[in-house]
Amino acid sequence: MLQLYFFPMACSLSSRIALMEAGIEAQYHLAHIWTKQVVDDGSDFLGVSPKGAVPVLVLENGERLTESAAVLQYIADAKPERGLAPRPGDVDRYRLQEWLSFIGAEIHKGFLFPTFWYKDDGSLAKPRGRITQTLSVPSAHLAEREFLVGDSFTVADAHLTWALLLLRPAGVDIAQWPPLSAYLGRMQTRPAVREAIATEIALRKAMAA
């Protein structure tokens, strides 16, 4: 059975969504990304991954994958009949990689990561100034499309859904981009997406109690 190391509402949420959309049962291990401790057994998360970041997907043979783009594509390829990623060799497979890279670099690491991790001593002015232009790209792309790639839900949609959810607590109201607001609303009507989000919100609240 696959095992996913995650932190509630971190980028690993997209991997949980992908696993649930694929219908793959997995063991979930909550790893505290600040204390670097695996919550269920108190072990050192750095022993799982020296990067100290989620997601970490442990394969059935014990090998470990990190980085959302790799983990998401592995999950998609584990159940190709679910259509969560175009087949290798299809040009849309490279479109999928394009969007995963864009979300990871421009929205996640370019804006969300510094916003939630760094003290706002003026150093966040540049990321905040750039996010409007960044979000205009997927907004324009989704103006007349239901999904990021092709005509069905893919793991790129799982990743963008997570990123859009985090923008509001980061101080960005996506209502100023109606296509993105409508897109997020559509994604949240999907049972797997809705269940994954509800699960992690409940866990985050329990940790804060």
Sequence and secondary structure as in RCSB ss.txt:
>XXXX:A:sequence
MLQLYFFPMACSLSSRIALMEAGIEAQYHLAHIWTKQVVDDGSDFLGVSPKGAVPVLVLENGERLTESAAVLQYI
ADAKPERGLAPRPGDVDRYRLQEWLSFIGAEIHKGFLFPTFWYKDDGSLAKPRGRITQTLSVPSAHLAEREFLVG
DSFTVADAHLTWALLLLRPAGVDIAQWPPLSAYLGRMQTRPAVREAIATEIALRKAMAA
>XXXX:A:secstr
 EEEEE TTSTTHHHHHHHHHHT  EEEEEEETTTTEETTT  BGGGT TT  S EEE TTS EEESHHHHHHHH
HHHSGGG SS  TTSHHHHHHHHHHHHIIIIIIIIIIHHHHHS  SSTTHHHHHHHHHHHHHHHHHTTT SSSST
TS  HHHHHHHHHHHHHTTTT  GGGSHHHHHHHHHHTTSHHHHHHHHHHHHHHHHHH 
